[in-house]
């Protein structure tokens, strides 16, 4: 889990929950950590928040989910989208 996160969502497990449920919980973490866009944010602030959210998602989702994403996007790396 990334340092500084109030609470982590842990790895995504399709047996235990839907992906929608997982992303809803992830959005709650982003909300607590103030990673959601706010009215009045500059384009630079919005882009930086999106990059942080992507990094958190990719590191929290787990090895299996990351592998599916990575294999689907090859040769592009998930962090580069």
C-alpha contacts under 8 A as a table, 3 or more apart, distances in Angstrom:
res1	aa1	res2	aa2	distance
1	X	5	X	7.79
1	X	8	X	6.56
1	X	10	X	7.56
1	X	59	X	7.13
1	X	60	X	6.22
2	X	5	X	6.17
2	X	56	X	6.97
2	X	59	X	7.55
2	X	60	X	7.88
5	X	8	X	6.53
5	X	29	X	7.63
5	X	33	X	6.79
6	X	29	X	7.14
6	X	32	X	7.17
6	X	33	X	6.92
7	X	29	X	6.44
8	X	26	X	7.89
8	X	29	X	6.99
8	X	60	X	7.43
9	X	22	X	7.53
9	X	25	X	6.55
9	X	26	X	6.13
9	X	29	X	7.62
9	X	60	X	6.95
10	X	60	X	5.63
10	X	61	X	6.67
10	X	62	X	7.49
11	X	60	X	5.62
11	X	61	X	4.50
11	X	62	X	4.51
12	X	17	X	7.86
12	X	19	X	7.48
12	X	22	X	6.64
12	X	60	X	7.88
12	X	61	X	5.10
12	X	62	X	6.27
12	X	65	X	6.90
13	X	16	X	5.54
13	X	17	X	6.38
14	X	17	X	5.42
14	X	18	X	5.95
14	X	19	X	6.91
15	X	18	X	7.90
17	X	21	X	6.35
17	X	22	X	6.85
18	X	21	X	5.23
18	X	22	X	6.41
19	X	22	X	4.95
19	X	23	X	6.16
20	X	23	X	5.18
20	X	24	X	6.14
21	X	24	X	5.08
21	X	25	X	6.33
22	X	25	X	5.24
22	X	26	X	6.22
23	X	26	X	4.81
23	X	27	X	6.10
24	X	27	X	5.10
24	X	28	X	6.46
25	X	28	X	5.08
25	X	29	X	6.58
26	X	29	X	5.14
26	X	30	X	6.32
26	X	57	X	7.60
27	X	30	X	4.87
27	X	31	X	6.04
28	X	31	X	4.95
28	X	32	X	6.24
29	X	32	X	5.11
29	X	33	X	6.13
30	X	33	X	5.02
30	X	34	X	5.85
30	X	35	X	4.82
30	X	36	X	6.08
30	X	53	X	7.19
31	X	34	X	4.98
31	X	35	X	6.02
31	X	36	X	5.77
32	X	35	X	7.80
35	X	49	X	5.44
35	X	50	X	7.71
35	X	52	X	7.44
35	X	53	X	6.74
36	X	49	X	6.97
37	X	41	X	6.87
37	X	46	X	6.02
37	X	49	X	7.22
38	X	41	X	5.70
41	X	44	X	7.97
41	X	45	X	5.87
41	X	46	X	6.30
42	X	45	X	5.15
42	X	46	X	6.29
43	X	46	X	5.09
43	X	47	X	6.09
44	X	47	X	5.14
44	X	48	X	6.14
45	X	48	X	5.12
45	X	49	X	6.18
46	X	49	X	5.18
46	X	50	X	6.21
47	X	50	X	5.11
47	X	51	X	6.28
48	X	51	X	5.16
48	X	52	X	6.34
49	X	52	X	5.10
49	X	53	X	6.13
50	X	53	X	5.06
50	X	54	X	6.11
51	X	54	X	5.10
51	X	55	X	6.18
52	X	55	X	5.10
52	X	56	X	6.14
53	X	56	X	5.14
53	X	57	X	6.07
54	X	57	X	5.11
54	X	58	X	6.06
54	X	79	X	7.30
55	X	58	X	5.24
55	X	59	X	6.10
55	X	79	X	7.05
56	X	59	X	5.24
56	X	60	X	5.89
57	X	60	X	5.19
57	X	61	X	5.75
58	X	61	X	5.55
58	X	62	X	7.54
58	X	66	X	6.42
58	X	78	X	7.85
58	X	79	X	7.83
59	X	62	X	6.64
61	X	65	X	5.93
61	X	66	X	6.55
62	X	65	X	5.60
62	X	66	X	6.03
63	X	66	X	5.10
63	X	67	X	5.99
64	X	67	X	5.10
64	X	68	X	6.37
65	X	68	X	5.17
65	X	69	X	6.30
66	X	69	X	5.12
66	X	70	X	5.89
67	X	70	X	5.00
67	X	71	X	5.85
68	X	71	X	5.28
68	X	72	X	6.07
69	X	72	X	5.21
69	X	73	X	6.33
69	X	78	X	6.87
70	X	73	X	5.28
70	X	74	X	6.03
70	X	76	X	7.80
70	X	77	X	6.26
70	X	78	X	5.87
71	X	74	X	5.32
73	X	76	X	5.43
73	X	77	X	6.66
73	X	78	X	6.90
74	X	77	X	6.47
76	X	80	X	6.76
76	X	81	X	7.65
77	X	80	X	5.36
77	X	81	X	7.21
78	X	81	X	5.73
